[in-house]
Amino acid sequence: MADPTYTPPTVWTHDAENGGKFANINRPTAGAREDKALPEGDHPFQLYSLATPNGVKASIMLEELLEAGHAAEYDAYTINIGDGDQFTSGFVGVNPNSKIPALLDKSGAEPVRVFESGAILLHLAEKFGAFLPTGKARTEVLSWLFWQVGSAPFMGGGFGHFYAYAPEKYEYPINRYAMETKRQFDVVDQRLADNRYLGGEDYSVADIATFPWLAPFVEGNIYNDANTFLSIHEYENVARWVAEIGARPGVQRGRIVTKVWGDEDTRLAERHSAADFEGKRLEPSKPD
């Protein structure tokens, strides 16, 4: 049976009562809702995030820079998007779009705000001359980086929302976004059939951006049983790539920064130094 049809009204109005899981925070307006400053530490970089697939892109990048010996020390603070922390005046001042992650770079003469995950990765890569090659290889890496930035909404706000979070299950949107999610996995799987990493033979910001989205599907810990529903086991090259990247120490550390759920030894609500990881359980990626 087809889904019931919906006839849009002449003029759309916000229906907060029918907003599903995120109805308490979603509104059709931007800007601050509460006057509250952000905390700041003493390090050159201040990260405000939550350990979602988008959020850990930035913490993985910073931990990978530190692992490589760069002076990228940072403080990280949790922005609990379920509680609306992203709508405080302090956070809106760093990211007017009220989305995580956001970065304050205090390493120069004047603080610089950087928002949007792709912009943060590119800013840090260029600042430290790391994980971003030159010449033709740079162009390839940037193509994959921006592919990921443009593709993530189909997996999260599209498939993830209608499959796991929407108040009702409807066949058409679930099928539409399941098809697109599988197509994206196939794009990556075909690329990785002949290349070690997305940009070629070298690990780059393209991998750092894409890994946090694909790995949870391979591991079977996102959107309920989505890995079974989408037959993620079919993408063997993606699984190989996930396992290799998931074994990197910087990736393992970065994935738990600003994580506030799960077992206590896998959480790190704030990060201020390498000592904060002592006693934490860091594990490589494992297929479900």
C-alpha positions as CSV (number, residue, x, y, z in Angstrom):
1,M,0.0,0.0,0.0
2,A,1.3,3.4,-0.9
3,D,2.0,6.0,1.8
4,P,-0.8,8.5,2.6
5,T,-0.3,11.6,0.5
6,Y,0.3,15.0,2.0
7,T,-1.2,18.1,0.4
8,P,1.0,21.1,1.3
9,P,-0.9,24.2,2.4
10,T,-0.7,27.4,0.5
11,V,1.6,28.9,3.2
12,W,3.9,26.6,5.3
13,T,3.8,27.1,9.1
14,H,6.0,25.5,11.8
15,D,4.3,22.6,13.5
16,A,6.3,22.0,16.7
17,E,4.0,19.3,17.8
18,N,4.9,17.0,14.9
19,G,8.6,17.5,14.8
20,G,9.7,14.0,16.1
21,K,12.8,13.4,18.3
22,F,14.3,16.9,17.7
23,A,11.1,18.9,18.0
24,N,12.4,20.6,21.2
25,I,15.3,22.3,19.4
26,N,14.3,22.6,15.7
27,R,12.9,25.9,14.7
28,P,12.8,27.8,11.3
29,T,14.9,30.6,12.7
30,A,18.6,31.2,13.4
31,G,20.4,33.1,16.2
32,A,21.0,32.8,19.9
33,R,18.3,31.8,22.3
34,E,20.3,32.1,25.5
35,D,23.0,34.6,26.6
36,K,25.9,32.3,27.7
37,A,29.6,32.5,27.0
38,L,31.7,29.5,25.9
39,P,34.4,28.1,28.1
40,E,38.0,28.7,26.9
41,G,41.2,26.9,27.8
42,D,44.8,27.9,27.4
43,H,45.7,26.1,24.2
44,P,45.9,27.6,20.7
45,F,42.8,25.8,19.5
46,Q,39.4,25.7,21.1
47,L,37.1,23.0,19.8
48,Y,33.4,23.0,20.5
49,S,31.8,19.8,19.4
50,L,29.9,16.5,20.0
51,A,31.1,13.1,19.0
52,T,28.7,12.6,16.1
53,P,30.0,11.6,12.7
54,N,30.4,15.3,11.8
55,G,31.7,16.3,15.2
56,V,34.6,13.8,15.4
57,K,36.0,15.0,12.0
58,A,37.6,17.9,13.8
59,S,38.9,16.0,16.9
60,I,40.3,13.3,14.7
61,M,42.2,15.9,12.7
62,L,43.6,17.5,15.8
63,E,44.7,14.2,17.3
64,E,46.2,13.1,14.0
65,L,48.2,16.4,13.8
66,L,49.4,15.8,17.4
67,E,50.3,12.2,16.5
68,A,52.4,13.5,13.6
69,G,54.3,15.9,15.9
70,H,52.6,19.2,15.1
71,A,52.0,21.9,17.7
72,A,48.2,21.5,17.5
73,E,47.3,21.3,21.2
74,Y,43.7,22.0,21.9
75,D,40.9,22.2,24.4
76,A,37.7,20.5,23.6
77,Y,34.3,21.1,25.1
78,T,31.0,19.2,24.6
79,I,28.2,21.0,22.9
80,N,25.1,19.0,23.8
81,I,22.9,19.6,20.8
82,G,20.0,17.7,22.4
83,D,20.0,20.4,25.2
84,G,20.3,23.3,22.8
85,D,23.9,24.3,23.7
86,Q,24.4,25.3,20.0
87,F,21.9,28.2,20.5
88,T,23.9,30.0,23.2
89,S,25.2,33.4,22.3
90,G,28.8,32.1,22.7
91,F,28.4,29.3,20.3
92,V,26.5,31.3,17.8
93,G,29.4,33.8,17.9
94,V,31.7,31.1,16.6
95,N,29.2,29.4,14.3
96,P,26.1,31.5,13.2
97,N,24.7,28.3,11.7
98,S,24.5,26.7,15.2
99,K,25.9,23.3,14.0
100,I,28.9,21.4,15.5
101,P,31.8,21.3,15.2
102,A,33.1,24.8,15.5
103,L,36.7,25.9,16.1
104,L,38.3,29.0,17.6
105,D,41.9,29.4,16.4
106,K,43.8,31.6,18.9
107,S,47.3,30.8,17.5
108,G,47.7,34.1,15.7
109,A,47.5,37.7,16.6
110,E,43.7,37.7,16.4
111,P,41.4,34.8,17.1
112,V,39.8,33.3,14.0
113,R,36.6,31.4,14.0
114,V,36.2,28.4,11.7
115,F,32.9,26.7,11.2
116,E,31.7,23.8,9.0
117,S,33.6,20.6,9.3
118,G,35.2,20.7,5.9
119,A,36.4,24.3,6.5
120,I,38.0,23.2,9.8
121,L,39.8,20.3,8.2
122,L,41.1,22.5,5.3
123,H,42.1,25.3,7.7
124,L,44.1,23.0,9.9
125,A,45.7,21.1,6.9
126,E,46.9,24.4,5.3
127,K,48.1,25.8,8.6
128,F,50.3,22.8,9.4
129,G,51.0,21.6,5.9
130,A,49.7,18.2,6.7
131,F,47.2,15.6,5.2
132,L,46.8,17.7,2.1
133,P,49.2,17.1,-0.8
134,T,50.2,19.6,-3.5
135,G,49.6,19.7,-7.2
136,K,47.3,17.3,-9.0
137,A,47.0,15.1,-5.8
138,R,45.7,18.1,-3.9
139,T,42.9,18.6,-6.4
140,E,41.9,14.9,-6.1
141,V,41.8,15.1,-2.3
142,L,39.8,18.3,-2.3
143,S,37.3,16.8,-4.7
144,W,36.7,13.9,-2.3
145,L,36.6,16.2,0.7
146,F,33.9,18.3,-0.8
147,W,32.1,15.2,-2.1
148,Q,31.8,14.0,1.5
149,V,30.6,17.4,2.8
150,G,27.9,17.4,0.2
151,S,27.0,13.7,0.7
152,A,26.7,13.6,4.5
153,P,23.2,15.1,4.6
154,F,21.8,12.3,2.5
155,M,23.1,9.7,5.1
156,G,22.2,11.7,8.2
157,G,19.4,14.1,7.7
158,G,18.0,11.9,4.9
159,F,18.4,8.2,5.6
160,G,19.1,8.4,9.3
161,H,16.2,10.7,10.0
162,F,13.5,8.8,8.1
163,Y,14.8,5.3,9.1
164,A,15.6,5.9,12.7
165,Y,14.2,9.2,14.0
166,A,11.0,10.3,12.2
167,P,7.8,9.9,14.2
168,E,6.3,7.8,11.5
169,K,7.9,5.3,9.1
170,Y,7.1,6.0,5.4
171,E,8.3,3.8,2.6
172,Y,9.1,6.5,0.0
173,P,11.6,8.6,1.9
174,I,13.3,5.5,3.5
175,N,13.6,3.9,0.1
176,R,14.8,7.2,-1.5
177,Y,17.6,7.7,1.0
178,A,18.5,4.0,1.4
179,M,19.2,4.0,-2.3
180,E,21.3,7.1,-2.1
181,T,23.3,5.8,0.9
182,K,24.0,2.6,-0.9
183,R,25.0,4.5,-4.0
184,Q,27.5,6.5,-2.0
185,F,29.0,3.4,-0.4
186,D,29.4,2.0,-3.9
187,V,31.1,5.2,-5.1
188,V,33.7,4.8,-2.2
189,D,34.0,1.0,-2.7
190,Q,34.8,1.4,-6.3
191,R,37.4,4.1,-5.6
192,L,39.0,2.0,-2.9
193,A,39.2,-1.0,-5.2
194,D,42.3,0.5,-6.9
195,N,43.4,3.0,-4.3
196,R,44.6,2.6,-0.7
197,Y,42.9,5.9,0.3
198,L,40.4,8.2,-1.2
199,G,42.9,10.7,-2.5
200,G,45.3,8.0,-3.7
201,E,48.2,6.3,-1.9
202,D,48.4,8.9,1.0
203,Y,46.1,9.4,3.9
204,S,44.5,12.8,3.8
205,V,41.7,15.1,5.0
206,A,39.4,13.3,2.6
207,D,39.7,10.1,4.6
208,I,39.4,12.0,7.9
209,A,36.2,13.6,6.7
210,T,34.6,10.4,5.3
211,F,35.7,7.8,7.8
212,P,33.4,8.9,10.7
213,W,30.4,8.6,8.5
214,L,31.1,5.2,6.9
215,A,32.8,3.4,9.8
216,P,29.6,3.3,12.1
217,F,27.7,1.6,9.3
218,V,30.5,-1.0,8.8
219,E,30.7,-1.5,12.6
220,G,26.9,-1.7,13.0
221,N,26.5,1.0,15.6
222,I,24.5,3.6,13.8
223,Y,20.7,4.0,13.1
224,N,19.7,0.8,14.8
225,D,20.3,-2.2,12.5
226,A,21.0,0.0,9.4
227,N,24.1,-2.1,8.4
228,T,21.8,-5.2,8.0
229,F,19.1,-3.2,6.3
230,L,21.5,-1.7,3.8
231,S,23.6,-4.9,3.3
232,I,26.8,-3.0,4.2
233,H,28.8,-6.3,4.2
234,E,28.7,-6.0,0.4
235,Y,31.3,-3.2,0.4
236,E,34.5,-5.1,1.1
237,N,36.9,-2.4,0.0
238,V,35.2,0.1,2.4
239,A,35.5,-2.5,5.2
240,R,39.3,-2.8,4.5
241,W,39.7,0.9,4.5
242,V,37.7,1.4,7.7
243,A,39.8,-1.3,9.5
244,E,43.0,0.4,8.5
245,I,42.0,3.9,9.5
246,G,40.3,2.8,12.6
247,A,43.6,1.3,13.9
248,R,45.3,4.7,13.8
249,P,45.9,6.0,17.4
250,G,44.9,9.5,16.5
251,V,41.6,8.3,15.1
252,Q,40.9,6.2,18.1
253,R,41.5,9.1,20.4
254,G,39.6,11.6,18.3
255,R,36.5,9.4,18.2
256,I,35.9,9.6,21.9
257,V,36.6,13.4,22.3
258,T,33.3,15.1,23.4
259,K,31.6,11.7,23.6
260,V,29.1,11.7,26.5
261,W,27.3,8.4,26.0
262,G,28.2,4.7,26.3
263,D,30.6,3.1,28.8
264,E,32.4,5.6,31.1
265,D,35.8,4.5,29.9
266,T,34.8,5.4,26.3
267,R,33.7,8.9,27.1
268,L,35.7,12.2,27.2
269,A,33.4,15.1,27.7
270,E,36.3,17.6,27.8
271,R,39.8,17.2,26.4
272,H,42.7,19.4,27.6
273,S,45.8,17.2,27.3
274,A,47.0,13.8,26.3
275,A,46.7,12.8,30.0
276,D,42.9,12.9,29.7
277,F,43.0,9.7,27.7
278,E,44.6,7.7,30.5
279,G,42.3,4.9,31.6
280,K,40.2,5.3,28.5
281,R,39.4,2.3,26.2
282,L,40.6,3.0,22.7
283,E,39.7,0.3,20.2
284,P,40.2,-0.2,16.5
285,S,37.2,-0.4,14.2
286,K,35.6,-3.8,14.0
287,P,32.9,-4.9,11.5
288,D,29.6,-5.9,13.2
